[in-house]
Structures are given as C-alpha cells and as structure tokens.
Amino acid sequence: MAELTVRRYQNVNEFLEKTEIYLHQHEIKNTFLLTTAHELQKRDNVPYYCGAIWSEDHQMLFAILAQDNGFLYASSLYDETRPEAIGMLTKDLLKTSLNIQGVHGYQPVLDTLLDAIETFSAMTFVQKFATMSYKLKQVKWSSRASEISAASSTSLRLASTSDFDLLQTWTFGFIQDAFDDPKIISEPIASISQDMIASKGLYLLCIDGSPVSMAWKVRPLRYGTSLAYVYTPPEHRNKGYGAACVAMTSEAILKEYSYITLFVDIGRDPDDNLYTRVGYKYFGKAGRLKRLT
C-alpha cells in the first residue's frame, strides 16, 4: 500500500496555500475548517494546529485545524479506502499541548476521528449536536410562499442597528428552541446580535413594515454560503412566514452564490420539513462532540 505522509504547517497561511484547492473541492464538508482558517488569518498569537495527510502521488487525503481551548475541525476524507489517514494525523495533533474542547465534522469522518482520539489519548467526548446537512441550488416555491412574496404588504430587508433589541429577543428564542442544551452557545446574545447586523447578512421578512421572521447568511466561501438562525416568533407561526422568509432569502443569496447549505436537527423528518419544502436537498450527517475528560 502506498505510503502516506504527515505534514504539519507552521502557520495557517502556509496551510491554506497547500490545501485550499483540495478543501474547496468538497467545500460543504469543509465549511467550518475553511471559515476558521480564514478567521485565523486575521488574528495574531492564537495557538492552533494545522496539518494534512498526503498520498505518495501528492494528493491531500485529510486535514485538521484545531484551536487551543477550542474546537478541532476535520476535513472530509478524500479517499474512503484510506481511513488510517485520520488516525495518523490525530497522532500528530496529540503530540502538541493543545487543549481540545470539542470536535466538529461530517460523518463518517467524525466517528472515525472520535475513535482515534479516544484510542490514542485519555480524552473522552460525547455527541451534543447531531444534525443533517442540506443543500440548495434552486428555490422551490410553494403556492403560499409565492403568495406571501408577491403581496404588496411584504418586504425583505437587511437588519440594521434599529433592530438590535428585536434581534436579541429572537436570538434568545432561537437558541431555546434549537438546542437541548442552550449553553452550547457560549457567545453572549448581545454579541451575536451585533454580529448579525455587522455582517449585512441578516434578512428580515416584514409584513406591513413589521418583522415576522428572520434568516442569517453565514460562513461565505468561494462557491457557496450557509443559512442559520432561521426563526419565526410564536405569534407569527403557522402562517407560512418561515418558509417564505427562507425562500425569499435563499433566492436573494443565490444571485451571488452557487449553493446554500444549512443544518437541521437530526430529530426532524429528513424528507419533509420546512427546508425540503423550499427545495433544500439532504446532503449528509454532521455533528459536534463535547469533551468530557
């Protein structure tokens, strides 16, 4: 069997120079790794690890980016016949003094990575956030979403500073609804709300000028971007506003990007949910692991 090579990079710029062309080939599965790498390019003196496994013919098979006291982000596995690549890179990561608090990745890489970490170290993890990933390339309009979109009373706009208080309330509501353990979101709600406004990517569906639903464009990459924090407050639910907001926001985003991806809780019907009715198609399973010991 061909020999594999471990390469550890001195900085994230060198890491991206060597790996980015491969990471964009499977951009959706590498979204968090790419986004975090680009964020690290803007920050100094933040301890992290970045490494990759290369085949004998100089093809990248697997990559890891990990932050001290933070998350480990795993890439997709480029050759599924070589799962040992995950174990090899995990061993190299564990030679460092980084304190890994969580792991994020797509299946089946996530389970293989967990086995490797717990085999080669004393660390243990528990899955805290299992999700299904969906991808959209073209919006599918239901009659109700089309009706809402076409109404003269309907508008879609970006959030501004005047929406800050509303966004705090809705962000709190979203976190309470979306997570069994709301503490999984450690960032203050005020900070998240400020980021929503600053990103110029938080869309508000308004009826007669009043916001009734929201969706946030996040993690923009070379080809696609993601949708998150989709939320309709209880008083506006069961009216079709959530689906209309997702459809109208997605339509606007697809003018700039080739695809949109989002995560849906693993407990939902994978074939019939708000997002599939708008045209999102199942892509795969992903998850987040939290360190126990």
C-alpha positions in Angstrom: 0.0 0.0 0.0 1.2 3.5 -0.9 3.0 5.4 1.9 1.2 8.4 3.5 3.0 11.5 4.7 2.1 13.7 7.6 2.7 17.4 7.2 2.3 19.9 10.0 2.2 23.6 8.9 3.9 26.5 10.8 1.0 28.9 10.1 -2.4 29.0 8.6 -1.3 30.9 5.5 1.1 28.0 4.6 -1.7 25.5 5.4 -4.2 27.2 3.1 -1.6 27.7 0.3 -1.1 23.9 0.2 -4.6 22.6 1.0 -7.2 25.2 -0.1 -7.5 23.9 -3.6 -8.5 20.5 -2.2 -10.7 21.9 0.6 -12.8 23.7 -2.0 -13.4 20.5 -3.9 -15.6 19.3 -1.0 -16.5 22.8 0.2 -19.6 22.0 2.1 -18.0 19.3 4.2 -15.1 21.6 4.8 -17.1 24.8 5.6 -16.1 25.1 9.2 -12.5 24.3 8.6 -12.2 26.8 5.8 -14.1 29.5 7.7 -12.0 29.1 10.8 -8.8 29.1 8.8 -9.8 32.4 7.2 -10.6 33.9 10.6 -7.2 32.8 11.9 -5.5 34.7 9.1 -6.8 37.9 10.7 -5.7 37.1 14.2 -2.2 37.0 15.8 -0.8 34.9 18.7 -3.7 32.4 18.8 -2.3 28.9 19.4 -3.5 26.4 16.9 -2.6 23.3 14.9 -3.0 22.7 11.2 -1.9 19.6 9.4 -2.7 17.3 6.5 -2.1 13.8 5.2 -0.7 13.4 1.7 -0.5 10.4 -0.6 2.5 9.2 -2.4 1.3 10.9 -5.6 1.0 14.2 -3.7 -2.8 14.2 -3.2 -4.3 15.5 0.0 -6.3 12.9 1.8 -7.3 14.5 5.1 -6.7 17.7 7.1 -7.3 19.1 10.6 -7.4 22.5 12.0 -7.6 22.8 15.8 -7.5 25.7 18.2 -6.2 25.7 21.8 -9.1 25.6 24.3 -11.4 25.4 21.3 -12.6 23.1 18.5 -11.0 20.6 16.3 -12.3 20.9 12.7 -11.9 17.9 10.5 -12.0 17.9 6.7 -13.7 15.3 4.5 -11.7 12.1 3.8 -10.7 12.3 0.1 -10.1 8.6 -0.2 -12.5 6.5 1.8 -10.3 3.4 1.3 -7.6 5.1 3.5 -9.3 5.7 6.9 -5.9 5.2 8.5 -5.1 8.8 7.4 -7.4 10.1 10.1 -5.5 8.1 12.8 -2.1 9.2 11.6 -3.0 12.9 11.7 -4.7 12.5 15.0 -1.5 11.1 16.5 0.4 14.1 15.2 -2.1 16.5 16.7 -1.9 14.8 20.1 1.9 15.4 20.2 1.1 19.1 20.7 0.0 20.6 24.0 -3.3 22.0 22.6 -6.3 21.6 24.9 -9.1 20.4 22.6 -12.6 21.1 24.0 -14.8 19.9 21.1 -14.8 18.3 17.6 -16.8 19.2 14.6 -17.1 17.2 11.4 -19.2 15.3 8.9 -19.9 11.6 9.2 -18.4 9.1 8.8 -15.2 11.0 9.5 -16.5 12.2 12.8 -16.9 8.7 14.3 -13.6 7.6 12.9 -11.9 10.7 14.4 -13.5 10.1 17.8 -12.3 6.5 17.9 -8.8 7.7 17.0 -8.7 10.4 19.7 -10.1 8.1 22.4 -7.7 5.3 21.3 -4.5 7.4 21.3 -5.3 9.7 24.3 -7.2 9.7 27.7 -9.7 12.2 26.3 -13.4 11.2 26.1 -16.2 13.0 24.2 -20.0 13.0 24.0 -22.1 14.0 21.0 -24.0 17.1 21.8 -25.4 18.3 18.5 -26.2 15.8 15.7 -27.5 17.4 12.6 -28.5 16.7 9.0 -27.0 18.9 6.3 -29.0 20.2 3.3 -28.0 21.9 0.1 -30.0 24.3 -2.2 -29.2 25.3 -5.7 -32.7 26.4 -6.8 -35.7 27.6 -4.7 -38.9 25.6 -5.0 -41.8 28.0 -4.4 -44.9 26.7 -2.7 -48.2 28.5 -3.5 -48.3 30.0 0.0 -44.7 31.3 -0.2 -45.3 32.7 -3.6 -48.5 34.4 -2.4 -46.7 36.0 0.6 -43.7 37.1 -1.6 -45.9 38.7 -4.2 -48.1 40.6 -1.7 -47.7 44.4 -1.7 -47.5 44.3 2.1 -44.4 42.0 2.1 -40.8 43.2 2.0 -37.4 41.6 2.7 -34.7 43.8 4.1 -31.4 43.6 5.9 -31.3 44.2 9.6 -29.9 47.5 10.9 -28.9 48.9 14.3 -32.6 49.8 14.9 -33.4 46.1 15.0 -30.9 45.3 17.8 -33.4 44.8 20.6 -35.6 42.7 18.4 -32.7 40.5 17.3 -31.7 39.9 20.9 -35.2 38.7 21.7 -35.4 36.5 18.6 -31.8 35.1 19.0 -32.6 34.1 22.6 -35.8 32.4 21.3 -34.0 30.6 18.5 -31.4 29.2 20.9 -34.0 28.0 23.3 -35.9 26.3 20.5 -32.9 24.8 18.6 -30.8 23.3 21.3 -31.5 20.7 24.1 -28.7 22.4 26.0 -28.8 26.2 25.2 -25.4 26.6 27.0 -23.8 25.0 23.9 -23.9 28.6 22.5 -21.3 30.3 24.8 -21.2 33.7 22.9 -23.4 36.4 24.6 -26.7 37.0 22.8 -25.8 40.7 22.5 -22.6 39.9 20.7 -24.4 37.5 18.3 -27.0 40.2 17.6 -24.3 42.8 16.9 -22.6 40.3 14.5 -25.9 39.8 12.7 -26.2 43.5 11.9 -22.5 44.0 11.1 -22.4 41.1 8.7 -25.0 42.7 6.5 -26.4 39.2 6.0 -29.3 39.1 8.5 -32.6 39.1 6.5 -35.9 40.2 7.9 -39.2 39.3 6.3 -41.6 42.1 7.0 -45.4 42.4 6.7 -46.7 45.9 6.6 -43.2 47.0 7.7 -43.1 44.8 10.8 -40.6 41.9 11.0 -42.2 38.5 11.3 -39.3 36.1 10.5 -35.5 36.1 10.1 -32.7 34.2 8.4 -28.9 34.8 8.6 -26.4 34.3 5.8 -23.2 33.0 7.4 -19.9 31.4 6.5 -19.5 32.8 2.9 -17.0 30.8 0.9 -15.7 30.7 -2.7 -18.7 28.9 -4.2 -21.4 28.8 -1.5 -22.6 30.1 1.8 -24.8 28.9 4.7 -28.1 29.8 6.3 -28.5 29.9 10.0 -30.6 31.3 12.8 -33.9 30.8 10.9 -36.5 31.9 13.3 -40.2 32.9 13.4 -41.5 34.0 16.8 -44.5 32.1 18.2 -47.0 34.8 17.5 -46.2 34.7 13.8 -46.0 30.9 13.3 -48.3 28.7 11.2 -48.9 31.4 8.7 -46.2 30.4 6.1 -43.8 33.2 7.1 -40.9 30.9 7.9 -41.0 29.2 4.6 -41.5 32.5 2.7 -38.5 34.0 4.6 -36.3 31.1 3.7 -37.4 31.1 0.1 -37.0 34.9 -0.4 -33.7 35.0 1.4 -32.4 32.0 -0.5 -33.4 33.5 -3.8 -31.6 36.7 -2.9 -28.4 34.8 -1.9 -28.4 32.6 -5.0 -27.9 35.6 -7.1 -24.4 35.8 -5.7 -23.5 32.1 -4.7 -23.9 28.8 -6.5 -25.4 27.0 -3.5 -26.6 27.4 0.1 -26.3 24.9 2.9 -27.8 24.7 6.3 -28.2 22.3 9.2 -31.4 20.7 10.5 -31.8 18.9 13.8 -31.4 15.2 13.5 -34.8 14.7 15.1 -36.8 16.2 12.2 -38.3 14.3 9.3 -35.4 14.2 6.8 -37.7 14.2 3.8 -40.4 16.6 4.8 -39.5 19.7 6.7 -39.6 23.5 6.2 -36.4 23.4 4.2 -37.2 20.4 1.9 -40.4 22.2 1.0 -38.4 25.2 -0.2 -36.1 22.9 -2.3 -33.3 22.0 0.1 -32.0 18.5 -0.5 -30.4 16.2 2.0 -26.6 16.2 1.8 -25.3 14.3 4.8 -24.9 14.0 8.6 -22.7 16.1 10.7 -22.2 16.6 14.4 -20.4 18.3 17.3 -18.6 16.5 20.1 -18.1 18.0 23.5 -15.2 16.9 25.7 -16.0 15.1 28.9 -12.5 14.3 30.3 
